[in-house]
Each structure stands twice: as structure tokens, then as C-alpha cells.
């Protein structure tokens, strides 16, 4: 009987000693929420993610894809905290994205790359909404900027991966 009472007291002590601070976001997001930061080039530069650049073969394939080139330029401006393209008219942005998808080179029209362009569409439209609304917190705007950068990086990764796979599929076995 005494053991049960002691265990019950220990259980209550453990329950009340736990603070209710549950962390569900990663540390970078917690730092952004804790501080009221403006969207600057320095905060964007401090984002932690894997940034993929196009390979030489990828550069050749997308050289004539003018909407991709424009998107790459706008993403480079976004890295410098120039948000003018992304907080403009939603209809213009939607038209840009539709043209991006329509003018994609035939060699790149695979399911992984098409899905990455859809993800870019979603993140661009979300960023546009977050930037144009006044009651959105800066930390959410920063997360939206990071999502766009990650989505563009993943598109580059998928393009590189597809072109590399094409090269390896052309290699014939000698046996």
C-alpha cells in the first residue's frame, strides 16, 4: 500500500515538473518566431537547406527555356530580399507559372519534374498571399520565402537527376 502511494506521488511530481513547452518546429523556425525579424538578405542567407545548382548539361537543356531563366533571376533577387516580383499581381504570377509549365522542354517533361513545377506554383502563390496580406507575421513570410528557395532547389535537383539518368541509360554493357 505504501509503495503504491509513493509511486503515485512520484507520478504527480513528474507531471507537475514538466513545463508545457512543446517544440514542434525546428530551431531555425523557433528563432524566427522568437525574434521579430524583417525580411532581409541576411536572414534569407542564414536559411539552412541544401541548395542545388544546375549541372553543365542542365544549363544547356534549360538555356532556351526562357521562363525558367526568368524564374532563376527572380529567385536570385529573392535571395537579396527583393520581393517585388513575388508580391505583385496574382494574375500575372499565375500567368507566369502557366507559361513556365507550357514552355518546358520535351526532354524534361517527366513526372518528378512536373511535380516540382507544381510545388513551385504552390509555394509561389503562397508567398504572394503571405506578402500581400497585412496581418501575416514576418516569421510566416520568412518561412514562405524559404519554401520557394527549397522548391526551386529541388527542381534543379530533379533536372540534374533526370539528365544523369539519361546519360547512364545510354551506356551499354559489354557483356
Steps between C-alpha positions, in 0.01 A plus 500: 500500500786738586677416172188596303475830685870575438465417127191721476691791661792451262261497203340826611840657557608406147180634346520834678873544443459481123455839347250508219750634250474267203726566206360385169692735272865472417744731676534743210124551493492544878765768478298680237186487709679615812643805331314756296720497192441680180556330170859589420770347286685398816207301643443333165870419474487327839237247392618142540417284198677314224531727199547319170638673193450378148773289343661599171263265316206652687609849402504395134154342518335799668686760293200545267240470776454875546250478788740285701774755438266776620407297807869442578561875478205575727614239752845663504326832572299326772826393664587870520160572663355665189137389521357722226432216256337278762271755665357633177179413321383143558361469145840594355673245723249230404553578130875481547470158664267370229745613231785339696319167485392531137842592361687225684737311266373159391804323644408626848134407497514217749282445804763602761578825319133578435424443867784735598357772277164448668668537838666819379159625389355430844787661689505807274128555543528449877787749516295748298206463738719534809673810365188680384299450820572749776415281798757228427791472743854549367601153615235346273618718213856381560386138501324560168819648355693194618239269344545671162878468520476133597248428223722664237802311629308173483397576140869542414576172676233314302625645171856391583380157608298446181787603274745281690263206471474559125880491468527176698218335305693558175799302627492148356638200680785317330376161616 
